[in-house]
Amino acid sequence: MAKVNEVAARYPSAELVCEYTAAEWLTNSIANSLSQLINWENGTCNFESAEFVNILDALRRFPAEPPTDRGSASYKNPEYYSDYMTKFKEDRCLLVYTPISNPRAIRDAQEAFDEEITVLGFPSPDGGANVLRAVFDYGILSSSQYKNEAWEFISMHMQDGSSTQIKGIGTINKHDFEAELAAEKIPFMERDFSKLVLVFKYTGLTMEVDGFMMKPDAATAAQYENYHLSEPDAEMVSSAMESAMMPHSGEEFIVKIVLEEAEAFLNGVRSAEETARIIQRRVSIYVSENI
């Protein structure tokens, strides 16, 4: 949080995280630091820490509602996307939330901005953290007549090679992730063109997708000379994944408590410190009952 505060102080009128709401900031900050805010072994909580109070204080920099034109469809609008990216170049936005959903995520973000970027974890008591978050969840109904068959289907998606066809979505299978990372390190012209080779490139502020079923000519190949991930690129992604934490299953209820109490803070009824004390008390009760 100290790094975030340092940058925010230099640009007091800028959006802290582009097009992010107060609820999104708080929800993701908690998800990324829950293991440091709660010790599930002895039931102690740390919501009165200076770091968490700073996270609450930062809520004032965020709107309650997102922009009306925000959404995936907006990024297909060149005018909207150009303005979005220009916000950073003009220091109207300081940070952008970028999930590492595939091995190229950090590299692609850097190419989108066309300059060096700094990757920070969400603020946490230990400074910064990253966490594994589920995009898709599978479950089996207690009333299901086919529990064994359902589990067979779910377990199939946990086997090696099960997720290699789902591009752009992170896998829970370590073998598959390492295979995808290794594939992205292969120079473009050395890839297996007997299969469809999809590549992503940035032209100005827009991303283009090319697909090749055969080796392209020299002129086209030259455009992708440096497309593959370098060892430092790959190491950065690998380290982020290796150090990621799993959120506790009680996260949603705890986020609900924090969001409820943060509303009074945002309305000026309580200070950040008072709000943190109330959150500490309520979450401590929840943890003691569920430890």
C-alpha positions as CSV (number, residue, x, y, z in Angstrom):
1,M,0.0,0.0,0.0
2,A,2.9,2.3,0.6
3,K,3.8,2.2,-3.2
4,V,0.2,2.9,-4.1
5,N,0.0,5.9,-1.6
6,E,3.3,7.2,-3.0
7,V,1.9,7.3,-6.6
8,A,-1.5,8.5,-5.5
9,A,-0.1,11.5,-3.6
10,R,1.7,12.7,-6.7
11,Y,-1.6,12.7,-8.7
12,P,-4.4,13.6,-6.3
13,S,-7.0,14.1,-9.0
14,A,-6.3,11.0,-11.0
15,E,-8.3,7.7,-10.9
16,L,-6.4,5.3,-8.7
17,V,-7.4,2.2,-10.6
18,C,-9.0,2.9,-14.0
19,E,-12.8,2.5,-14.0
20,Y,-12.7,0.6,-10.7
21,T,-15.5,1.0,-8.1
22,A,-15.0,1.2,-4.3
23,A,-16.6,-2.3,-3.9
24,E,-14.2,-3.8,-6.5
25,W,-11.2,-2.3,-4.8
26,L,-12.2,-3.5,-1.4
27,T,-13.3,-7.0,-2.6
28,N,-10.1,-7.7,-4.5
29,S,-7.9,-6.2,-1.7
30,I,-9.4,-8.5,0.8
31,A,-9.3,-11.5,-1.5
32,N,-5.6,-10.9,-2.0
33,S,-4.7,-10.4,1.6
34,L,-7.1,-12.6,3.5
35,S,-4.5,-15.1,4.6
36,Q,-2.6,-12.2,6.2
37,L,-5.7,-10.6,7.7
38,I,-6.9,-13.8,9.3
39,N,-4.9,-16.6,11.0
40,W,-7.3,-19.6,10.6
41,E,-5.1,-21.8,12.8
42,N,-5.6,-19.7,16.0
43,G,-8.6,-17.6,15.0
44,T,-6.9,-14.2,15.3
45,C,-7.7,-11.3,13.0
46,N,-5.6,-8.3,11.8
47,F,-8.2,-5.8,10.5
48,E,-7.0,-3.0,12.8
49,S,-3.6,-3.0,11.1
50,A,-2.3,0.3,9.6
51,E,-2.2,-1.4,6.2
52,F,-5.9,-2.3,6.3
53,V,-6.8,1.2,7.5
54,N,-4.9,2.6,4.5
55,I,-6.9,0.3,2.2
56,L,-10.1,1.7,3.7
57,D,-8.8,5.3,3.3
58,A,-8.2,4.7,-0.4
59,L,-11.9,4.0,-0.9
60,R,-12.4,7.7,-1.2
61,R,-10.6,7.7,-4.5
62,F,-13.2,5.3,-6.0
63,P,-16.7,5.9,-7.4
64,A,-19.6,3.9,-6.1
65,E,-20.7,3.0,-9.6
66,P,-18.7,2.1,-12.7
67,P,-18.8,4.3,-15.9
68,T,-22.0,3.6,-17.9
69,D,-20.0,2.6,-21.0
70,R,-17.7,0.2,-19.2
71,G,-17.8,-3.4,-20.3
72,S,-16.3,-5.9,-22.7
73,A,-18.3,-4.5,-25.7
74,S,-16.8,-1.1,-25.1
75,Y,-13.3,-2.4,-25.9
76,K,-14.5,-3.1,-29.4
77,N,-15.2,0.6,-29.9
78,P,-11.9,2.2,-31.1
79,E,-12.9,5.6,-29.8
80,Y,-13.7,4.3,-26.3
81,Y,-10.5,2.1,-26.2
82,S,-8.3,5.0,-27.4
83,D,-9.7,7.3,-24.7
84,Y,-9.2,4.5,-22.1
85,M,-5.5,4.1,-23.0
86,T,-5.0,7.9,-23.3
87,K,-6.0,8.3,-19.7
88,F,-2.8,6.6,-18.6
89,K,-0.6,8.6,-20.9
90,E,-2.1,11.8,-19.6
91,D,-1.9,10.7,-15.9
92,R,-5.6,10.7,-15.5
93,C,-5.4,7.0,-14.5
94,L,-2.6,5.5,-12.4
95,L,-3.3,1.7,-12.2
96,V,-5.1,-0.9,-14.2
97,Y,-6.4,-4.2,-12.9
98,T,-4.9,-7.0,-15.0
99,P,-5.6,-10.6,-14.2
100,I,-2.8,-13.0,-15.1
101,S,-5.1,-15.4,-16.9
102,N,-2.6,-16.9,-19.3
103,P,1.2,-16.9,-19.8
104,R,1.2,-13.8,-22.1
105,A,-0.9,-11.6,-19.8
106,I,1.9,-9.4,-18.5
107,R,3.7,-9.2,-21.8
108,D,0.4,-8.3,-23.6
109,A,-0.3,-5.5,-21.1
110,Q,3.2,-4.1,-21.7
111,E,2.7,-4.1,-25.4
112,A,-0.7,-2.5,-25.1
113,F,0.9,0.5,-23.3
114,D,3.9,0.4,-25.6
115,E,6.2,1.1,-22.7
116,E,7.7,-0.5,-19.6
117,I,5.1,-1.2,-16.9
118,T,5.4,-2.1,-13.2
119,V,3.4,-5.0,-11.8
120,L,2.2,-4.7,-8.2
121,G,0.2,-7.2,-6.1
122,F,-2.9,-5.9,-4.4
123,P,-2.1,-4.1,-1.1
124,S,-1.9,-6.4,1.9
125,P,-0.4,-6.4,5.4
126,D,2.8,-7.9,4.0
127,G,3.0,-5.3,1.2
128,G,1.6,-6.9,-1.9
129,A,0.0,-10.2,-2.8
130,N,-1.4,-12.3,-5.6
131,V,-4.1,-14.9,-5.3
132,L,-5.6,-17.7,-7.4
133,R,-9.2,-16.9,-8.1
134,A,-11.7,-19.3,-9.7
135,V,-13.3,-18.2,-13.0
136,F,-15.5,-21.3,-13.4
137,D,-16.8,-23.4,-10.5
138,Y,-18.1,-26.9,-10.7
139,G,-20.4,-28.5,-8.1
140,I,-22.6,-31.5,-7.6
141,L,-26.1,-31.1,-6.3
142,S,-26.9,-33.2,-3.2
143,S,-30.1,-34.3,-5.0
144,S,-28.3,-35.5,-8.1
145,Q,-29.0,-39.1,-9.1
146,Y,-25.7,-39.3,-11.0
147,K,-23.1,-38.1,-8.5
148,N,-20.5,-40.6,-9.6
149,E,-20.9,-39.6,-13.2
150,A,-20.8,-35.9,-12.3
151,W,-17.5,-36.4,-10.3
152,E,-16.0,-38.3,-13.3
153,F,-16.8,-35.2,-15.5
154,I,-15.3,-32.8,-13.0
155,S,-12.2,-34.9,-12.4
156,M,-11.7,-35.1,-16.2
157,H,-11.1,-31.4,-16.2
158,M,-8.3,-31.8,-13.6
159,Q,-6.2,-34.2,-15.6
160,D,-3.1,-33.3,-17.6
161,G,-4.0,-31.9,-21.0
162,S,-7.6,-31.2,-20.2
163,S,-7.3,-27.4,-20.4
164,T,-4.9,-26.9,-23.3
165,Q,-7.7,-26.0,-25.7
166,I,-9.1,-23.2,-23.5
167,K,-6.9,-20.3,-24.5
168,G,-6.9,-17.1,-22.4
169,I,-8.3,-18.8,-19.3
170,G,-5.9,-19.9,-16.6
171,T,-5.7,-23.6,-15.7
172,I,-5.7,-25.2,-12.2
173,N,-3.5,-27.9,-13.7
174,K,0.2,-27.2,-13.0
175,H,1.3,-29.5,-15.8
176,D,-0.9,-27.7,-18.4
177,F,0.2,-24.2,-17.2
178,E,3.9,-25.2,-17.5
179,A,3.2,-26.6,-21.0
180,E,1.4,-23.4,-22.1
181,L,4.3,-21.3,-20.7
182,A,6.9,-23.5,-22.6
183,A,4.9,-23.1,-25.8
184,E,4.9,-19.4,-25.6
185,K,8.7,-19.4,-25.3
186,I,9.0,-21.1,-28.8
187,P,10.1,-18.6,-31.5
188,F,7.3,-18.0,-33.9
189,M,8.8,-19.7,-37.0
190,E,9.6,-22.8,-35.0
191,R,6.0,-23.5,-33.9
192,D,4.0,-26.4,-35.2
193,F,2.1,-25.1,-38.2
194,S,0.4,-28.4,-38.8
195,K,-2.1,-27.1,-36.2
196,L,-3.7,-23.8,-36.0
197,V,-1.2,-21.2,-34.6
198,L,-2.9,-18.3,-33.0
199,V,-0.9,-15.2,-32.3
200,F,-1.9,-11.8,-30.7
201,K,-0.3,-8.5,-31.6
202,Y,-0.8,-4.9,-30.7
203,T,-1.0,-2.2,-33.4
204,G,-1.2,1.2,-31.6
205,L,-4.0,0.8,-29.1
206,T,-5.8,-2.2,-30.7
207,M,-5.1,-5.9,-30.5
208,E,-5.3,-8.1,-33.6
209,V,-5.5,-11.8,-33.7
210,D,-3.9,-13.8,-36.5
211,G,-4.3,-17.5,-37.2
212,F,-1.9,-19.5,-39.3
213,M,-2.2,-23.1,-40.7
214,M,1.0,-22.9,-42.6
215,K,4.3,-21.1,-42.3
216,P,3.9,-17.4,-43.4
217,D,6.1,-15.7,-45.9
218,A,9.3,-13.8,-44.7
219,A,7.6,-10.4,-44.6
220,T,4.8,-11.6,-42.3
221,A,7.2,-13.7,-40.2
222,A,9.4,-10.6,-39.6
223,Q,6.4,-9.0,-37.7
224,Y,6.6,-11.8,-35.1
225,E,10.4,-12.0,-34.8
226,N,10.2,-11.1,-31.1
227,Y,6.7,-12.5,-30.4
228,H,7.8,-15.3,-28.2
229,L,8.3,-14.9,-24.4
230,S,11.8,-14.2,-23.2
231,E,13.2,-16.1,-20.2
232,P,12.7,-13.0,-18.0
233,D,9.1,-12.7,-19.2
234,A,8.4,-16.4,-18.5
235,E,10.1,-16.2,-15.1
236,M,8.0,-13.2,-14.0
237,V,4.8,-15.1,-14.8
238,S,6.0,-18.4,-13.3
239,S,7.1,-16.6,-10.1
240,A,3.7,-14.9,-9.8
241,M,1.9,-18.2,-10.1
242,E,4.2,-20.1,-7.8
243,S,3.7,-17.5,-5.0
244,A,0.0,-17.2,-5.4
245,M,-2.3,-18.0,-2.5
246,M,-5.7,-19.7,-2.4
247,P,-8.4,-17.7,-0.8
248,H,-10.3,-19.2,2.2
249,S,-13.8,-20.5,1.5
250,G,-15.3,-18.0,3.9
251,E,-14.1,-15.1,1.8
252,E,-17.6,-14.1,0.4
253,F,-19.2,-13.7,3.9
254,I,-16.2,-11.7,5.1
255,V,-16.3,-9.4,2.1
256,K,-20.0,-8.9,2.8
257,I,-19.2,-7.7,6.4
258,V,-16.5,-5.4,5.2
259,L,-18.6,-3.8,2.5
260,E,-21.5,-3.3,5.0
261,E,-19.3,-1.4,7.4
262,A,-17.4,0.5,4.8
263,E,-20.6,2.1,3.7
264,A,-20.8,4.1,7.0
265,F,-17.2,5.2,6.5
266,L,-17.8,6.4,2.9
267,N,-20.9,8.3,4.2
268,G,-18.7,10.1,6.7
269,V,-20.4,8.5,9.7
270,R,-17.2,6.8,11.0
271,S,-13.5,7.2,10.5
272,A,-11.4,4.5,8.9
273,E,-10.0,3.5,12.3
274,E,-13.4,3.1,13.8
275,T,-14.6,1.1,10.8
276,A,-11.6,-1.2,11.1
277,R,-12.4,-1.8,14.8
278,I,-16.0,-2.8,14.0
279,I,-14.9,-5.0,11.1
280,Q,-12.3,-6.6,13.4
281,R,-15.0,-7.4,16.0
282,R,-17.5,-8.8,13.5
283,V,-15.0,-10.9,11.5
284,S,-13.5,-12.2,14.8
285,I,-16.9,-13.6,15.8
286,Y,-17.4,-15.2,12.4
287,V,-13.9,-16.8,12.5
288,S,-14.4,-18.1,16.0
289,E,-17.6,-19.8,15.0
290,N,-16.2,-21.3,11.9
291,I,-12.6,-22.2,12.8
